[in-house]
Amino acid sequence: MKIQLNTDSHVQSDPSVVRHVEQTLETTLLRFAGQITSIQVHLSDLNAGKTGGNDKRCLMEARLEGRPPVTASDDADTVASSITAAARKLQRVLDSSLGKLG
């Protein structure tokens, strides 16, 4: 499962953010690892550096073998919170989408 992280100019991508994304996705989506070819993670600051709540967005797109991609997103006060919540939402989307195949 390849993970690609993209950020806008208002979100700093340091090693701790990369590590959090990788660890969160690996633990949350472990059971889908064989079906996911790649995940694109997009982090952005909706208020462009201004203060405000729920202004950090994480959008995740999982590409699956032989199936259309699925997405999930979350807006939160911090980048870490938005990553964690978006990963949980993506897990539920995959449960729903891939569960219908069984």
Contacts in CASP RR format, 6 or more apart in sequence:
PFRMAT RR
TARGET T0000
AUTHOR 0000-0000-0000
METHOD contacts of the structure
MODEL  1
MKIQLNTDSHVQSDPSVVRHVEQTLETTLLRFAGQITSIQVHLSDLNAGK
TGGNDKRCLMEARLEGRPPVTASDDADTVASSITAAARKLQRVLDSSLGK
LG
1 25 0 8 1.000
1 26 0 8 1.000
1 29 0 8 1.000
1 33 0 8 1.000
1 34 0 8 1.000
1 36 0 8 1.000
1 37 0 8 1.000
1 38 0 8 1.000
1 39 0 8 1.000
2 37 0 8 1.000
2 38 0 8 1.000
2 39 0 8 1.000
3 21 0 8 1.000
3 22 0 8 1.000
3 25 0 8 1.000
3 38 0 8 1.000
3 39 0 8 1.000
3 41 0 8 1.000
4 38 0 8 1.000
4 39 0 8 1.000
4 40 0 8 1.000
4 41 0 8 1.000
5 13 0 8 1.000
5 17 0 8 1.000
5 18 0 8 1.000
5 21 0 8 1.000
5 41 0 8 1.000
5 43 0 8 1.000
6 40 0 8 1.000
6 41 0 8 1.000
6 42 0 8 1.000
6 43 0 8 1.000
7 13 0 8 1.000
7 17 0 8 1.000
7 42 0 8 1.000
7 43 0 8 1.000
7 44 0 8 1.000
8 43 0 8 1.000
8 44 0 8 1.000
8 45 0 8 1.000
10 44 0 8 1.000
10 45 0 8 1.000
10 48 0 8 1.000
10 49 0 8 1.000
11 17 0 8 1.000
11 43 0 8 1.000
11 44 0 8 1.000
11 45 0 8 1.000
11 56 0 8 1.000
11 79 0 8 1.000
13 43 0 8 1.000
17 43 0 8 1.000
17 79 0 8 1.000
17 80 0 8 1.000
17 83 0 8 1.000
20 80 0 8 1.000
20 83 0 8 1.000
21 41 0 8 1.000
21 83 0 8 1.000
24 83 0 8 1.000
24 84 0 8 1.000
24 87 0 8 1.000
25 39 0 8 1.000
25 41 0 8 1.000
25 60 0 8 1.000
25 87 0 8 1.000
26 33 0 8 1.000
28 87 0 8 1.000
28 88 0 8 1.000
28 90 0 8 1.000
28 91 0 8 1.000
29 36 0 8 1.000
29 39 0 8 1.000
29 62 0 8 1.000
29 87 0 8 1.000
29 90 0 8 1.000
29 91 0 8 1.000
29 94 0 8 1.000
32 62 0 8 1.000
32 91 0 8 1.000
32 94 0 8 1.000
32 98 0 8 1.000
34 65 0 8 1.000
35 64 0 8 1.000
35 65 0 8 1.000
35 67 0 8 1.000
35 98 0 8 1.000
36 62 0 8 1.000
36 63 0 8 1.000
36 64 0 8 1.000
36 65 0 8 1.000
36 94 0 8 1.000
37 63 0 8 1.000
37 64 0 8 1.000
37 65 0 8 1.000
38 62 0 8 1.000
38 63 0 8 1.000
39 60 0 8 1.000
39 61 0 8 1.000
39 62 0 8 1.000
39 63 0 8 1.000
39 90 0 8 1.000
40 60 0 8 1.000
40 61 0 8 1.000
40 63 0 8 1.000
41 58 0 8 1.000
41 59 0 8 1.000
41 60 0 8 1.000
41 83 0 8 1.000
41 86 0 8 1.000
42 57 0 8 1.000
42 58 0 8 1.000
42 59 0 8 1.000
42 60 0 8 1.000
42 61 0 8 1.000
43 56 0 8 1.000
43 57 0 8 1.000
43 58 0 8 1.000
43 79 0 8 1.000
43 82 0 8 1.000
43 83 0 8 1.000
44 56 0 8 1.000
44 57 0 8 1.000
44 59 0 8 1.000
45 55 0 8 1.000
45 56 0 8 1.000
45 57 0 8 1.000
46 54 0 8 1.000
46 55 0 8 1.000
46 56 0 8 1.000
46 57 0 8 1.000
46 75 0 8 1.000
47 55 0 8 1.000
49 55 0 8 1.000
53 77 0 8 1.000
54 75 0 8 1.000
54 76 0 8 1.000
54 77 0 8 1.000
55 75 0 8 1.000
55 77 0 8 1.000
56 75 0 8 1.000
56 76 0 8 1.000
56 77 0 8 1.000
56 78 0 8 1.000
56 79 0 8 1.000
56 81 0 8 1.000
56 82 0 8 1.000
57 73 0 8 1.000
57 74 0 8 1.000
57 75 0 8 1.000
57 82 0 8 1.000
58 73 0 8 1.000
58 74 0 8 1.000
58 76 0 8 1.000
58 79 0 8 1.000
58 82 0 8 1.000
58 83 0 8 1.000
58 85 0 8 1.000
58 86 0 8 1.000
59 71 0 8 1.000
59 72 0 8 1.000
59 73 0 8 1.000
59 86 0 8 1.000
60 71 0 8 1.000
60 72 0 8 1.000
60 73 0 8 1.000
60 86 0 8 1.000
60 87 0 8 1.000
60 90 0 8 1.000
61 69 0 8 1.000
61 70 0 8 1.000
61 71 0 8 1.000
62 69 0 8 1.000
62 70 0 8 1.000
62 71 0 8 1.000
62 90 0 8 1.000
62 94 0 8 1.000
63 69 0 8 1.000
64 70 0 8 1.000
64 97 0 8 1.000
64 98 0 8 1.000
67 97 0 8 1.000
70 90 0 8 1.000
70 93 0 8 1.000
70 94 0 8 1.000
70 97 0 8 1.000
71 90 0 8 1.000
71 93 0 8 1.000
72 86 0 8 1.000
72 87 0 8 1.000
72 89 0 8 1.000
72 90 0 8 1.000
72 92 0 8 1.000
72 93 0 8 1.000
73 86 0 8 1.000
73 89 0 8 1.000
74 81 0 8 1.000
74 82 0 8 1.000
74 85 0 8 1.000
74 86 0 8 1.000
74 89 0 8 1.000
75 82 0 8 1.000
76 82 0 8 1.000
76 85 0 8 1.000
END
